[in-house]
């Protein structure tokens, strides 16, 4: 079994309901152009049908880490990736399962008999995307499922764990169990900051998991939100990353690396070194002309997918970042968080 299913991803499986909207639609539901929020039961529940009925919405497999798992598997050898989360026993759940397994990802879903599959309303305006998530079943993931013998076998077999930060709102004990397994056995634990609201409103669970994190991924707005909630004075991405890289660490056999994407500006990677020093690396983004951009929903997930695939393959940090940029470039030319078929092969830029 060595080499099989060495990447394990955990987060919130969602079905994306994606339509091209306008300012009026954003205003109607109090949404911002380039943001990600959790749906308010009072305010947002009409959005999903509105998108389907009035904005020709398409249904796409979503959930950030599930997108990342599909992206990593796009690059890795067959049977490399397993994905864990909770879905409902319904047609949306079946759709998710079908798309994910067609992408070659092994799923270990917990099925919730009473709650529908989670969904994410995606409003595209120009090159922006606004995400509004009704977690539903994905909010009901339980540690007991992870600890079931057949699921925990996958955990023991995996060498790299990838957790999307959105799961910090769902089941911290499950994240902690993976984190402790990684620290105890010197496996690699990767966390994505996922959205500004995580650092703002879920600071305590984030801080509980951070000492276990070997690689932290985020973008510039998430980094800024982290700095604000953690009283880091600087607004400079490198300084913020440096502060995070040098934070307390459980597994001292590995240094922490913080990878911050900045849209079309270079991706910054800061790795801790002995004595509080850091190594800083900048990797330019793969240029793409505006007219080729179809949709940026899932671009960050695609970056994480390519990056994590590179890490699983044992590539250098710079190469792994370049692989992330490459996959993000492919993804934004597709509809939603998807990857072109027939499969394209990565070549170093």
N, C-alpha and C positions, 0 to 999 in steps of 0.2 A: 504493500500500500504506500510505500514511501513515495513522495512526490505527487500523490493524488490528494486533491482537495486541501492544498496547503494554505489557501487563503479562505478565511472565514469572516463574513460580514454580518453585522447585526444592526437592524434599525426598524423603521416603520414602513411596511409595504403599503403603497397607495396607488390608486388608479388616478392618473392625471386626466382631468377634463379640461381640454385646452382650446381656447378660441381667441381670435384676433378681436380685441376690443377697442375702446376709445376712452378719452378723458371722462366722458359722461358716465360710462360703466364703472370706471374707477371711483368717481365721485359718489355714485349711487350706493356703493358698498363701503365707502370710506377707505379705499385702498391706495397705496402709493405705487408709483411706476416700477421701482426696482427693489422690491421688498419681499419678505416672507413672514407671514404671520399665522397664528392659529385662529381658526374660525370662531367667531362669537355666536353662540346659539341664537341670540336675539337678532343679530344684524346680518349674518352672512349666509344663512341656510338657503336663501332663494337663489344665490349666485350659480349653483351647479345646474339647475334646470334652465335658468336664464341663458347660460352659456350654450347648453344643448339646443334650446328652442330658438334662440335669436342670434347666435353667433357661430353657427355651423361648427360647434366644438367637435374635436376628435378625441377618442379615448386612447391613451398611451400608458404603458406601464411606467409607474413613477415610484416615488419614495427615494430619497437621495442615495442611500447606500445600496439600494437595489439597482439603481442606475449605474452606480460605481461598480457593483459586482458584475453587471452585464458588460460594462466597459473593460474591466480587467480581463474577463473571460474572452472577450473579443480578441485580445492579444495573446493570452496564455495558452498553453497546451490544453487539449480537452481534459475535462474532469479535474480542473484546478480550483474551482470556486464553489463555496457553499454559502447560502444566504438564509438567515433566520429572522423571523418576524411573525406577527399575528394578523390573520385575515378572517373575513367572515365566510360562512358557507353560502355563497351566493354567486350570481353570474359575474359580478365584477371580480370576485376572488378567483373564479375559474379563468377569466381573461388574463389576470395577472400571472397565474400559475403557468398558463400556456405560453405567454410571451417570454417569461423568465426561463422556462425549460427549453424553449426553442433557441434561446441565446446560449444554451449549454451550461446554465447555472443550476446546480443541485439545490433544491429548496427544502428546508425543514420548517415548514409553517406550523404554528399553533393555530388551530381552527376554533373560532369563537362561534358557537351555535346561535347566540342570541343577538349579536351585534353585526351590522353590515360592514363590509370591507371599507377601509378608509379611503378618502378621496381628496384630491387637491385641485381646486379651481385655479387654472392658469390663464391669466389675462395678458395677452401679448399686445403691447403698444409700441410700434416702431421696433427698435432693437432692445426694448426693455421687457421684462416679464415680472408680473406680480403674482405671488403664490399665496393662496388662502386655503389652509389645510383643515379639513374635518377628520380628525384622527380616527374616530369610531373604533373599529376592532383593533386597529394597530396600537391603540392606547392601552390595550388589555393584555399585553405580553407579560408573562410571569416567569420568574426564576425557576419554578418547578419544571417547566417545559425544557429549559436549558439543561437541567440536571437529570432528565430522563436518560436512561442508559444509551439509547441509540443516538441521541443528540450530543450527549457529552463525549461520546466516542469521536464525533467530528471535531469537537473542541480539542481533545487530546491529540488528534492527528494533525491539526492545523499548525502552521509555523508562524503565520502572520494573521493578526486580528485587526479588522478595520471596523470602527464603530462611528456611525454618523451622530453628530451632536444632538440632533433632534430626539434621539432616544433618551437623553438626559431628562426629558419631560415625561418619560414613560416608565422605565424600569431600571433604576440605578443599580439595584442588587445584581441584575444580569450583567451589566457592564462591569461591575466590580469583580464578579466571578471570572470573567474573561481576563480582566486586568491582572488579577492575582495569579491566574494560571500563567500569564505571559511573564510576570516578574519572577515567579518561582522557577520557571523552566527556561529563562532567558530567551523567550520568544519575543517577537516584535509587536508592540501595541501602538496602533495608529488611531488618532481621534481627529474628526473634522469639526471645526467650530460651527459650521452649518448656517447660522443666521445671527444677526446682531442681538436678537432678543434672548438668545441662549446665555450669552455673557451678562446681559442686563438683568434678566429675571430668574435665571437658573444658576446663579453664581455659586451657590453652596454645593449642589451636586457636581458642577464643573470642577470646583476646587478640590472636591473629594477624589475625583478621578485623575486630575492633572499629574500628581506625583508618579503615576504609573505610565504616563504617556511618553513613548519614545519619539514619535513623530506627530506633530500637531500641524494640521492643514487649515488654512483660512483664507479669506480675501481681505482687502484693505478696510472695508467697512466693518467687518467682524473684528479685525485687529483693533480698530478705533474704539469699538464698543467694549472690547476686553480691557483696553487701556483705561477707559473712563471708569469702569466698574471696579478696577483693581488699583486705582490711584497711581497709575503710571503717568508721570507728568508729560512725557513726550508725545508728539503727534507723528513722529517719524517712524515709519513702518519698521525700519531696521532696529531702532532703539526698543520698540515694543517687543519685537521678536527676540531681541537679545535678553530682555528682562524675563520673558517666558522660558527661553532656552536654559537660563541659569537658575530656574526655580527648583524647589526640593524634588528629589528623584528617588524612587524606591529601588529600581534595578540599576545599580551603579556600574554594571558591566557595559551599559550602553549610555552614550551621551544623548541628550535630547536635541532634536532638530525641529525648527519651526519653519514651515514653508508658507509664504504669503503670496497669493496671486494678486495682480493689480490690473485686471482687464487687459488692455493692450500694452500697458507698461511692463517692464521686465518682472518676472517672478523672483522674489527674494527668498533665499534660504539661509538661515542662521543656525549654526551648530555650536553647542557648548564645547568648551575646551577646559583643560586643567586650569585651576586657579581663577576661574571666573571670566576668562577670556572667551572670545567666540571667533568662529570662522564664518565669513559672509560670502555668499555666492549669489550672483545675479544671472538669470538666464532669460534671453530675449524671447519674445512671443513669436510664434509663426504668423507672419503677416497674411492677411486675407482681405481682398477688396470688399467694400461694403455691399456691393450688389450680389455677392455670393452668400452673404449671411441670410439664412432662412429664419433662424429662430435661436435665441440664446438660452432658452429654458434647458437646464441640464448641463450647461457648459462647464460649470464648476464640478459637477459629478463626473463628467467625462474626463476632465483634467485629473481628478482623483483616481479614476479608473486606470488611466494610462500610467500615472505616477506609481500607483500601488503595484501594477503589473511589473513595472521596471524593478521595484524593490524586491518583489517575489523572485524575479529572475536574477537577483544579485547584481544588478547594474549599479554604476556609480550614481551619486545623488544628482549630478548634472544631467546624466543620461535619463534617469527616471523622470526628472522635471521636463526634459525635452519630449519624452514619450507622452507625458500628460498634455503638453501643449499641442502635440500632433493629434491626439485623440479629440481634444476639445475643438480643434480646427475642423476635423471631420464632422463632429457632432453638430456644430452650429450651422452646417450646410444641410442638415436633415430637419425633419419636423419633430420637435420635442426631443427628449433625451434619448435619441436613438443613434445607431451607427450604420454606415453604408454597407449594403450587400451588392455584389459579392464582397467578401472580406478584403480589406486592404492590409498590406504588410508594412509595418514600421521600418523606415530606414532613417538613420541619424541625419539631422539637417546639417 
